[in-house]
Amino acid sequence: MKTLTTLAAALLMSAAAAAQNGIDATLKAVEANNNEIKAARALLDAQTMEARAANLPGETSVAYEKMFGTGHGDEETGKLTVTQEIEFPTVYAARSRANKSRREAYRLDYEETRRGILLQAKQLCIDIIRLRLQESLIRERIANIAALDTIAGKRYANGDITALDLNKIKMQAMEAQAALTLNDNEMRRAARALAALNGGTMPPLGSDTLGAPTPLPDPEAIVSEAVAADAALARSRAAQQAAAAQVRLEQNKWLPSFELSYVREQTFNAANNGIEIGIAIPLASNARTVKAARAGRATAAYQAEATRVNVTEEIRRTCDEAASLMRTIQGYDTGLVQDNLAMLRRALDAGQISTVDYFTEANQLYAMLETYYALRADYEKAVARLYKHRL
């Protein structure tokens, strides 16, 4: 008995691993083909290059001056000036720190976009698997009804059942066919949505089973892990650091900037070389920029705290949802439901129950199985949200 239990547990773990591997393969395809992810990546590259270019030295200008004398042509003179704008060194250091935080915020913005799309794809995979399982149930019902219709036709001809029993079977067939059509339409919508995430083509979905339920993580442990790795929260912290660095940058801009020039002056009988240094002192040009930067820092701090609270509470709500679903799932015995379906069929064949009673009971049992699949799918999607930061 112990060996059988161990074997069953191993088979469940194997099925769960196979289901996860199938979904992982789909997510890899989506990550490679999704146009929004590609666009976000291109935007990240552009933002990164722009941030790096923002801390280069100022413009280099070249000016040539030609003076024409009133006398002979050899009295003409010329002047060449090459000027380089240079800010105070501490300004470059402060801007470098601000840009580094901005680049990190840009990277995390991309990461949030990527994870969000992969989470959508994973939830669609789970929905498609649920709909496939539900389709199998409906087709099982249709096959069962067709077999009963054949038997009932003979029994009705012999006078063993009434027209009411025969019509009940036909109405059940219509209802089951309608359920199959609705399920098929829902599956098509989910498949098209997944194909759209994959750049317009349906990616391979390597699993038709949800496997064993993913173990429910410890609430406190997953909250700590998710808060530490959540892209939206990390992005808000990086934006807060960038805002603080921007304050220091604006404060450093009170320092003077320089213009260093090389000058070559050519007269009619000599050439002179020299260096010219100019200093620009900002007396009022950034009088309000420091205040604006401080206001931006305060805004970023409030936004970071709001994001932290929202992310933490969302994870806790999802933990509660997943725990509630798991408790309900653990109360289900699908094997018992299948056994009852088989016993109902035997009772009908033996004439112990009427056709009406059979379908009333059987429909309730099939509805229980469909509810179980819905619960399993909702649970797996909740756990997927908890582990979004791992995508």
C-alpha positions as a Markdown table, in Angstrom:
| # | Residue | x | y | z |
|---|---|---|---|---|
| 1 | Met | 0.0 | 0.0 | 0.0 |
| 2 | Lys | 2.8 | 2.4 | 0.9 |
| 3 | Thr | 4.5 | 1.6 | -2.5 |
| 4 | Leu | 1.3 | 2.4 | -4.3 |
| 5 | Thr | 0.9 | 5.7 | -2.4 |
| 6 | Thr | 4.5 | 6.6 | -3.2 |
| 7 | Leu | 4.0 | 5.7 | -6.9 |
| 8 | Ala | 0.8 | 7.9 | -7.1 |
| 9 | Ala | 2.6 | 10.8 | -5.5 |
| 10 | Ala | 5.5 | 10.4 | -8.0 |
| 11 | Leu | 3.0 | 10.3 | -10.9 |
| 12 | Leu | 1.3 | 13.5 | -9.7 |
| 13 | Met | 4.6 | 15.3 | -9.4 |
| 14 | Ser | 5.7 | 14.1 | -12.8 |
| 15 | Ala | 2.4 | 15.4 | -14.3 |
| 16 | Ala | 2.8 | 18.7 | -12.6 |
| 17 | Ala | 6.4 | 19.1 | -13.9 |
| 18 | Ala | 5.3 | 18.2 | -17.4 |
| 19 | Ala | 2.5 | 20.8 | -17.3 |
| 20 | Gln | 4.9 | 23.5 | -16.1 |
| 21 | Asn | 7.5 | 22.6 | -18.7 |
| 22 | Gly | 4.9 | 22.8 | -21.4 |
| 23 | Ile | 3.8 | 26.3 | -20.2 |
| 24 | Asp | 7.4 | 27.4 | -19.9 |
| 25 | Ala | 8.1 | 26.5 | -23.5 |
| 26 | Thr | 5.1 | 28.6 | -24.5 |
| 27 | Leu | 6.4 | 31.6 | -22.4 |
| 28 | Lys | 9.8 | 31.4 | -24.1 |
| 29 | Ala | 8.1 | 31.6 | -27.5 |
| 30 | Val | 6.0 | 34.6 | -26.4 |
| 31 | Glu | 9.1 | 36.4 | -25.0 |
| 32 | Ala | 10.9 | 35.9 | -28.3 |
| 33 | Asn | 8.0 | 36.9 | -30.5 |
| 34 | Asn | 5.9 | 39.5 | -28.6 |
| 35 | Asn | 6.0 | 42.9 | -30.3 |
| 36 | Glu | 5.3 | 44.8 | -27.2 |
| 37 | Ile | 8.3 | 43.3 | -25.5 |
| 38 | Lys | 10.4 | 44.0 | -28.6 |
| 39 | Ala | 9.2 | 47.6 | -28.6 |
| 40 | Ala | 9.9 | 48.0 | -24.8 |
| 41 | Arg | 13.4 | 46.6 | -25.4 |
| 42 | Ala | 14.1 | 49.1 | -28.2 |
| 43 | Leu | 12.7 | 51.9 | -26.0 |
| 44 | Leu | 15.0 | 50.8 | -23.2 |
| 45 | Asp | 18.0 | 50.9 | -25.5 |
| 46 | Ala | 17.1 | 54.4 | -26.7 |
| 47 | Gln | 16.5 | 55.7 | -23.2 |
| 48 | Thr | 19.8 | 54.2 | -22.0 |
| 49 | Met | 21.8 | 55.8 | -24.8 |
| 50 | Glu | 20.0 | 59.1 | -24.3 |
| 51 | Ala | 20.8 | 59.0 | -20.6 |
| 52 | Arg | 24.5 | 58.3 | -21.2 |
| 53 | Ala | 24.7 | 61.0 | -23.9 |
| 54 | Ala | 23.3 | 63.6 | -21.5 |
| 55 | Asn | 26.5 | 63.7 | -19.4 |
| 56 | Leu | 28.9 | 64.4 | -22.2 |
| 57 | Pro | 30.9 | 67.7 | -22.3 |
| 58 | Gly | 29.2 | 70.7 | -23.8 |
| 59 | Glu | 29.3 | 71.8 | -27.5 |
| 60 | Thr | 32.6 | 72.4 | -29.3 |
| 61 | Ser | 32.4 | 75.4 | -31.5 |
| 62 | Val | 34.8 | 76.6 | -34.2 |
| 63 | Ala | 34.7 | 80.2 | -35.5 |
| 64 | Tyr | 36.9 | 81.9 | -38.1 |
| 65 | Glu | 37.1 | 85.6 | -38.5 |
| 66 | Lys | 38.5 | 87.3 | -41.6 |
| 67 | Met | 39.3 | 91.0 | -41.5 |
| 68 | Phe | 39.9 | 93.0 | -44.7 |
| 69 | Gly | 42.1 | 96.0 | -44.5 |
| 70 | Thr | 41.7 | 99.2 | -46.4 |
| 71 | Gly | 45.2 | 99.2 | -47.7 |
| 72 | His | 47.2 | 96.5 | -49.5 |
| 73 | Gly | 46.0 | 92.9 | -49.6 |
| 74 | Asp | 48.8 | 91.8 | -47.4 |
| 75 | Glu | 47.3 | 93.8 | -44.6 |
| 76 | Glu | 44.4 | 91.4 | -44.3 |
| 77 | Thr | 44.2 | 89.5 | -41.0 |
| 78 | Gly | 42.3 | 86.3 | -39.8 |
| 79 | Lys | 41.4 | 84.8 | -36.4 |
| 80 | Leu | 40.5 | 81.2 | -35.6 |
| 81 | Thr | 38.8 | 80.3 | -32.3 |
| 82 | Val | 38.0 | 76.8 | -31.1 |
| 83 | Thr | 35.8 | 76.8 | -27.9 |
| 84 | Gln | 34.9 | 73.9 | -25.6 |
| 85 | Glu | 32.1 | 74.3 | -23.0 |
| 86 | Ile | 33.0 | 72.6 | -19.7 |
| 87 | Glu | 30.8 | 72.4 | -16.6 |
| 88 | Phe | 32.2 | 72.2 | -13.1 |
| 89 | Pro | 33.5 | 68.6 | -12.4 |
| 90 | Thr | 31.1 | 67.9 | -9.5 |
| 91 | Val | 28.2 | 68.6 | -11.9 |
| 92 | Tyr | 29.3 | 65.7 | -14.1 |
| 93 | Ala | 29.5 | 63.4 | -11.0 |
| 94 | Ala | 26.1 | 64.4 | -9.8 |
| 95 | Arg | 24.5 | 64.0 | -13.2 |
| 96 | Ser | 26.2 | 60.6 | -13.6 |
| 97 | Arg | 24.5 | 59.4 | -10.3 |
| 98 | Ala | 21.1 | 60.7 | -11.4 |
| 99 | Asn | 21.4 | 59.1 | -14.9 |
| 100 | Lys | 22.5 | 55.7 | -13.4 |
| 101 | Ser | 19.3 | 55.7 | -11.3 |
| 102 | Arg | 17.2 | 56.7 | -14.3 |
| 103 | Arg | 18.8 | 53.9 | -16.4 |
| 104 | Glu | 17.9 | 51.4 | -13.6 |
| 105 | Ala | 14.3 | 52.8 | -13.6 |
| 106 | Tyr | 14.1 | 52.4 | -17.4 |
| 107 | Arg | 15.4 | 48.8 | -17.1 |
| 108 | Leu | 12.8 | 48.0 | -14.5 |
| 109 | Asp | 10.0 | 49.6 | -16.5 |
| 110 | Tyr | 11.0 | 47.2 | -19.3 |
| 111 | Glu | 11.1 | 44.3 | -16.9 |
| 112 | Glu | 7.6 | 45.1 | -15.6 |
| 113 | Thr | 6.3 | 45.2 | -19.2 |
| 114 | Arg | 7.9 | 41.9 | -20.0 |
| 115 | Arg | 6.7 | 40.1 | -16.8 |
| 116 | Gly | 3.2 | 41.5 | -17.3 |
| 117 | Ile | 2.9 | 40.1 | -20.8 |
| 118 | Leu | 4.3 | 36.7 | -19.8 |
| 119 | Leu | 1.8 | 36.6 | -16.9 |
| 120 | Gln | -1.0 | 37.2 | -19.3 |
| 121 | Ala | 0.3 | 34.4 | -21.6 |
| 122 | Lys | 0.6 | 32.0 | -18.6 |
| 123 | Gln | -2.9 | 32.7 | -17.5 |
| 124 | Leu | -4.2 | 32.2 | -21.0 |
| 125 | Cys | -2.3 | 28.8 | -21.1 |
| 126 | Ile | -4.1 | 27.8 | -17.9 |
| 127 | Asp | -7.4 | 28.9 | -19.3 |
| 128 | Ile | -6.9 | 26.9 | -22.5 |
| 129 | Ile | -5.9 | 23.8 | -20.6 |
| 130 | Arg | -9.1 | 24.2 | -18.4 |
| 131 | Leu | -11.2 | 24.5 | -21.5 |
| 132 | Arg | -9.7 | 21.4 | -23.1 |
| 133 | Leu | -10.4 | 19.4 | -19.9 |
| 134 | Gln | -13.9 | 20.8 | -19.9 |
| 135 | Glu | -14.3 | 19.9 | -23.6 |
| 136 | Ser | -13.4 | 16.3 | -22.7 |
| 137 | Leu | -16.1 | 16.2 | -20.1 |
| 138 | Ile | -18.7 | 17.6 | -22.6 |
| 139 | Arg | -17.7 | 15.1 | -25.2 |
| 140 | Glu | -18.0 | 12.3 | -22.7 |
| 141 | Arg | -21.5 | 13.5 | -21.9 |
| 142 | Ile | -22.4 | 13.6 | -25.6 |
| 143 | Ala | -21.1 | 10.1 | -26.2 |
| 144 | Asn | -23.0 | 8.9 | -23.2 |
| 145 | Ile | -26.2 | 10.6 | -24.3 |
| 146 | Ala | -25.8 | 9.1 | -27.9 |
| 147 | Ala | -25.5 | 5.6 | -26.4 |
| 148 | Leu | -28.5 | 6.1 | -24.2 |
| 149 | Asp | -30.5 | 7.5 | -27.2 |
| 150 | Thr | -29.9 | 4.3 | -29.1 |
| 151 | Ile | -30.9 | 2.2 | -26.2 |
| 152 | Ala | -33.9 | 4.4 | -25.3 |
| 153 | Gly | -35.2 | 4.2 | -28.9 |
| 154 | Lys | -35.4 | 0.4 | -28.7 |
| 155 | Arg | -37.0 | 0.5 | -25.2 |
| 156 | Tyr | -39.5 | 3.1 | -26.4 |
| 157 | Ala | -40.5 | 0.9 | -29.3 |
| 158 | Asn | -41.0 | -2.0 | -26.8 |
| 159 | Gly | -43.1 | 0.3 | -24.6 |
| 160 | Asp | -40.6 | 0.1 | -21.7 |
| 161 | Ile | -40.2 | 3.9 | -21.4 |
| 162 | Thr | -42.4 | 6.9 | -22.1 |
| 163 | Ala | -42.1 | 9.6 | -24.7 |
| 164 | Leu | -41.1 | 11.9 | -21.9 |
| 165 | Asp | -38.0 | 9.8 | -21.2 |
| 166 | Leu | -37.1 | 9.8 | -24.9 |
| 167 | Asn | -37.6 | 13.5 | -25.2 |
| 168 | Lys | -35.5 | 14.1 | -22.1 |
| 169 | Ile | -32.6 | 12.4 | -23.8 |
| 170 | Lys | -32.9 | 14.5 | -26.9 |
| 171 | Met | -33.1 | 17.7 | -24.9 |
| 172 | Gln | -30.0 | 16.6 | -23.1 |
| 173 | Ala | -28.2 | 16.1 | -26.4 |
| 174 | Met | -29.2 | 19.6 | -27.5 |
| 175 | Glu | -28.0 | 21.1 | -24.2 |
| 176 | Ala | -24.6 | 19.2 | -24.4 |
| 177 | Gln | -24.1 | 20.3 | -28.0 |
| 178 | Ala | -24.7 | 23.9 | -27.1 |
| 179 | Ala | -22.3 | 23.7 | -24.1 |
| 180 | Leu | -19.7 | 22.3 | -26.5 |
| 181 | Thr | -20.2 | 25.2 | -28.9 |
| 182 | Leu | -19.9 | 27.8 | -26.1 |
| 183 | Asn | -16.8 | 26.0 | -24.8 |
| 184 | Asp | -15.2 | 25.9 | -28.3 |
| 185 | Asn | -15.9 | 29.6 | -28.8 |
| 186 | Glu | -14.3 | 30.5 | -25.5 |
| 187 | Met | -11.3 | 28.3 | -26.3 |
| 188 | Arg | -10.9 | 30.1 | -29.7 |
| 189 | Arg | -11.0 | 33.5 | -28.0 |
| 190 | Ala | -8.3 | 32.4 | -25.6 |
| 191 | Ala | -6.2 | 30.9 | -28.4 |
| 192 | Arg | -6.4 | 34.0 | -30.5 |
| 193 | Ala | -5.4 | 36.2 | -27.5 |
| 194 | Leu | -2.4 | 33.9 | -26.9 |
| 195 | Ala | -1.5 | 34.0 | -30.6 |
| 196 | Ala | -1.7 | 37.9 | -30.4 |
| 197 | Leu | 0.8 | 37.8 | -27.6 |
| 198 | Asn | 3.0 | 35.6 | -29.7 |
| 199 | Gly | 3.3 | 38.0 | -32.6 |
| 200 | Gly | 0.2 | 36.6 | -34.4 |
| 201 | Thr | 0.9 | 32.9 | -34.5 |
| 202 | Met | -0.3 | 30.3 | -32.0 |
| 203 | Pro | 2.7 | 29.0 | -29.9 |
| 204 | Pro | 2.9 | 25.4 | -29.1 |
| 205 | Leu | 1.1 | 24.4 | -25.9 |
| 206 | Gly | 2.9 | 21.4 | -24.7 |
| 207 | Ser | 0.4 | 20.3 | -21.9 |
| 208 | Asp | -3.2 | 19.2 | -21.7 |
| 209 | Thr | -3.3 | 18.8 | -18.0 |
| 210 | Leu | -2.9 | 21.1 | -15.0 |
| 211 | Gly | -1.0 | 18.4 | -13.1 |
| 212 | Ala | -1.0 | 18.4 | -9.3 |
| 213 | Pro | -1.8 | 21.7 | -7.6 |
| 214 | Thr | 1.3 | 23.9 | -7.3 |
| 215 | Pro | 2.2 | 23.9 | -3.5 |
| 216 | Leu | 0.8 | 27.0 | -1.7 |
| 217 | Pro | 3.8 | 29.2 | -0.7 |
| 218 | Asp | 4.1 | 30.5 | 2.9 |
| 219 | Pro | 2.4 | 33.9 | 2.9 |
| 220 | Glu | 5.1 | 35.8 | 4.8 |
| 221 | Ala | 7.9 | 34.2 | 2.8 |
| 222 | Ile | 6.3 | 35.0 | -0.6 |
| 223 | Val | 5.4 | 38.5 | 0.5 |
| 224 | Ser | 9.1 | 39.2 | 1.5 |
| 225 | Glu | 10.4 | 37.6 | -1.7 |
| 226 | Ala | 7.9 | 39.4 | -4.0 |
| 227 | Val | 8.3 | 42.8 | -2.4 |
| 228 | Ala | 12.1 | 42.5 | -2.7 |
| 229 | Ala | 11.9 | 41.5 | -6.4 |
| 230 | Asp | 8.8 | 43.2 | -7.7 |
| 231 | Ala | 9.7 | 45.3 | -10.8 |
| 232 | Ala | 7.1 | 48.0 | -10.2 |
| 233 | Leu | 8.3 | 48.5 | -6.6 |
| 234 | Ala | 11.9 | 48.4 | -7.6 |
| 235 | Arg | 11.3 | 50.9 | -10.4 |
| 236 | Ser | 9.6 | 53.3 | -7.9 |
| 237 | Arg | 12.6 | 53.1 | -5.6 |
| 238 | Ala | 15.0 | 53.7 | -8.5 |
| 239 | Ala | 12.8 | 56.7 | -9.5 |
| 240 | Gln | 13.1 | 58.0 | -5.9 |
| 241 | Gln | 16.9 | 57.7 | -6.0 |
| 242 | Ala | 17.0 | 59.5 | -9.4 |
| 243 | Ala | 14.9 | 62.3 | -7.9 |
| 244 | Ala | 17.2 | 62.6 | -4.9 |
| 245 | Ala | 20.2 | 62.7 | -7.3 |
| 246 | Gln | 18.5 | 65.3 | -9.4 |
| 247 | Val | 18.3 | 67.6 | -6.3 |
| 248 | Arg | 22.0 | 67.2 | -5.8 |
| 249 | Leu | 22.6 | 67.9 | -9.5 |
| 250 | Glu | 20.6 | 71.1 | -9.4 |
| 251 | Gln | 22.4 | 72.2 | -6.3 |
| 252 | Asn | 25.7 | 71.7 | -8.0 |
| 253 | Lys | 24.6 | 73.8 | -10.9 |
| 254 | Trp | 25.1 | 76.9 | -8.8 |
| 255 | Leu | 28.8 | 76.3 | -9.4 |
| 256 | Pro | 30.4 | 78.2 | -12.4 |
| 257 | Ser | 30.9 | 76.6 | -15.8 |
| 258 | Phe | 33.8 | 77.3 | -18.1 |
| 259 | Glu | 34.5 | 78.0 | -21.8 |
| 260 | Leu | 38.1 | 77.1 | -22.8 |
| 261 | Ser | 39.1 | 78.5 | -26.1 |
| 262 | Tyr | 42.2 | 78.1 | -28.4 |
| 263 | Val | 42.8 | 81.2 | -30.4 |
| 264 | Arg | 45.1 | 81.7 | -33.4 |
| 265 | Glu | 45.3 | 85.2 | -34.8 |
| 266 | Gln | 47.0 | 85.8 | -38.1 |
| 267 | Thr | 48.1 | 89.4 | -39.0 |
| 268 | Phe | 49.7 | 90.5 | -42.2 |
| 269 | Asn | 53.2 | 90.0 | -40.8 |
| 270 | Ala | 52.9 | 87.6 | -37.8 |
| 271 | Ala | 50.8 | 84.7 | -36.2 |
| 272 | Asn | 49.8 | 84.6 | -32.6 |
| 273 | Asn | 48.5 | 81.7 | -30.6 |
| 274 | Gly | 46.7 | 81.9 | -27.2 |
| 275 | Ile | 44.2 | 80.5 | -24.8 |
| 276 | Glu | 41.1 | 82.2 | -23.7 |
| 277 | Ile | 39.1 | 81.2 | -20.5 |
| 278 | Gly | 35.6 | 82.3 | -19.8 |
| 279 | Ile | 33.6 | 81.7 | -16.6 |
| 280 | Ala | 29.8 | 81.7 | -16.5 |
| 281 | Ile | 28.3 | 82.3 | -13.1 |
| 282 | Pro | 24.6 | 81.3 | -12.8 |
| 283 | Leu | 23.2 | 84.1 | -10.6 |
| 284 | Ala | 19.5 | 83.5 | -11.3 |
| 285 | Ser | 19.2 | 80.9 | -14.1 |
| 286 | Asn | 18.4 | 78.0 | -11.7 |
| 287 | Ala | 16.9 | 79.9 | -8.8 |
| 288 | Arg | 13.7 | 77.8 | -8.9 |
| 289 | Thr | 15.1 | 74.5 | -10.3 |
| 290 | Val | 16.3 | 73.3 | -6.9 |
| 291 | Lys | 12.8 | 73.8 | -5.4 |
| 292 | Ala | 11.3 | 72.0 | -8.3 |
| 293 | Ala | 13.7 | 69.1 | -7.9 |
| 294 | Arg | 12.9 | 68.9 | -4.2 |
| 295 | Ala | 9.2 | 68.8 | -5.0 |
| 296 | Gly | 10.0 | 66.0 | -7.5 |
| 297 | Arg | 11.9 | 64.1 | -4.8 |
| 298 | Ala | 8.9 | 64.4 | -2.5 |
| 299 | Thr | 6.5 | 63.2 | -5.2 |
| 300 | Ala | 8.8 | 60.2 | -6.0 |
| 301 | Ala | 8.9 | 59.3 | -2.3 |
| 302 | Tyr | 5.2 | 59.3 | -1.9 |
| 303 | Gln | 4.8 | 57.3 | -5.1 |
| 304 | Ala | 7.3 | 54.7 | -3.9 |
| 305 | Glu | 5.5 | 54.3 | -0.6 |
| 306 | Ala | 2.1 | 54.0 | -2.4 |
| 307 | Thr | 3.5 | 51.4 | -4.7 |
| 308 | Arg | 5.0 | 49.5 | -1.7 |
| 309 | Val | 1.6 | 49.4 | 0.0 |
| 310 | Asn | -0.3 | 48.5 | -3.1 |
| 311 | Val | 2.1 | 45.7 | -4.1 |
| 312 | Thr | 2.2 | 44.3 | -0.5 |
| 313 | Glu | -1.6 | 44.3 | -0.1 |
| 314 | Glu | -2.1 | 42.8 | -3.6 |
| 315 | Ile | 0.2 | 39.9 | -2.7 |
| 316 | Arg | -1.5 | 39.4 | 0.6 |
| 317 | Arg | -5.0 | 39.4 | -1.1 |
| 318 | Thr | -3.7 | 36.9 | -3.7 |
| 319 | Cys | -2.3 | 34.7 | -0.9 |
| 320 | Asp | -5.7 | 34.7 | 0.8 |
| 321 | Glu | -7.5 | 33.9 | -2.5 |
| 322 | Ala | -5.1 | 31.1 | -3.2 |
| 323 | Ala | -5.4 | 29.6 | 0.3 |
| 324 | Ser | -9.2 | 29.8 | 0.1 |
| 325 | Leu | -9.2 | 28.0 | -3.3 |
| 326 | Met | -6.8 | 25.4 | -2.1 |
| 327 | Arg | -9.1 | 24.6 | 0.9 |
| 328 | Thr | -12.0 | 24.1 | -1.5 |
| 329 | Ile | -9.9 | 22.0 | -3.9 |
| 330 | Gln | -8.7 | 19.7 | -1.1 |
| 331 | Gly | -12.4 | 19.1 | -0.2 |
| 332 | Tyr | -13.0 | 17.6 | -3.7 |
| 333 | Asp | -12.8 | 13.9 | -4.4 |
| 334 | Thr | -13.0 | 13.7 | -8.2 |
| 335 | Gly | -12.5 | 9.9 | -8.0 |
| 336 | Leu | -15.7 | 9.6 | -6.0 |
| 337 | Val | -17.6 | 11.7 | -8.5 |
| 338 | Gln | -16.4 | 9.5 | -11.4 |
| 339 | Asp | -17.5 | 6.4 | -9.3 |
| 340 | Asn | -20.9 | 7.9 | -8.8 |
| 341 | Leu | -21.3 | 8.5 | -12.5 |
| 342 | Ala | -20.5 | 4.9 | -13.2 |
| 343 | Met | -22.9 | 3.7 | -10.5 |
| 344 | Leu | -25.7 | 5.9 | -11.9 |
| 345 | Arg | -25.2 | 4.4 | -15.4 |
| 346 | Arg | -25.4 | 0.9 | -13.9 |
| 347 | Ala | -28.5 | 1.8 | -12.0 |
| 348 | Leu | -30.1 | 3.1 | -15.2 |
| 349 | Asp | -29.2 | 0.0 | -17.2 |
| 350 | Ala | -30.7 | -2.1 | -14.4 |
| 351 | Gly | -33.9 | -0.1 | -14.5 |
| 352 | Gln | -33.5 | 1.0 | -10.9 |
| 353 | Ile | -33.8 | 4.7 | -11.8 |
| 354 | Ser | -35.6 | 6.6 | -14.5 |
| 355 | Thr | -33.9 | 8.5 | -17.4 |
| 356 | Val | -35.1 | 11.8 | -15.9 |
| 357 | Asp | -33.5 | 10.9 | -12.5 |
| 358 | Tyr | -30.3 | 9.7 | -14.2 |
| 359 | Phe | -29.8 | 13.0 | -16.1 |
| 360 | Thr | -30.7 | 15.1 | -13.0 |
| 361 | Glu | -28.0 | 13.3 | -11.0 |
| 362 | Ala | -25.5 | 13.0 | -13.8 |
| 363 | Asn | -25.6 | 16.7 | -14.7 |
| 364 | Gln | -24.9 | 17.6 | -11.1 |
| 365 | Leu | -21.9 | 15.4 | -11.1 |
| 366 | Tyr | -20.6 | 16.7 | -14.3 |
| 367 | Ala | -21.1 | 20.3 | -13.0 |
| 368 | Met | -19.0 | 19.3 | -10.0 |
| 369 | Leu | -16.2 | 18.2 | -12.2 |
| 370 | Glu | -16.4 | 21.5 | -14.3 |
| 371 | Thr | -16.4 | 23.5 | -11.0 |
| 372 | Tyr | -13.3 | 21.5 | -9.9 |
| 373 | Tyr | -11.5 | 22.4 | -13.1 |
| 374 | Ala | -12.5 | 26.1 | -12.7 |
| 375 | Leu | -11.2 | 26.1 | -9.2 |
| 376 | Arg | -7.9 | 24.5 | -10.2 |
| 377 | Ala | -7.5 | 27.0 | -13.0 |
| 378 | Asp | -8.2 | 30.0 | -10.7 |
| 379 | Tyr | -5.8 | 28.6 | -8.1 |
| 380 | Glu | -3.0 | 28.2 | -10.6 |
| 381 | Lys | -3.6 | 31.7 | -12.0 |
| 382 | Ala | -3.5 | 33.1 | -8.4 |
| 383 | Val | -0.2 | 31.3 | -7.8 |
| 384 | Ala | 1.1 | 32.6 | -11.1 |
| 385 | Arg | 0.4 | 36.1 | -9.9 |
| 386 | Leu | 2.3 | 35.4 | -6.7 |
| 387 | Tyr | 5.3 | 34.2 | -8.7 |
| 388 | Lys | 5.1 | 37.0 | -11.3 |
| 389 | His | 8.5 | 38.3 | -10.1 |
| 390 | Arg | 10.1 | 35.0 | -11.2 |
| 391 | Leu | 9.0 | 35.2 | -14.8 |
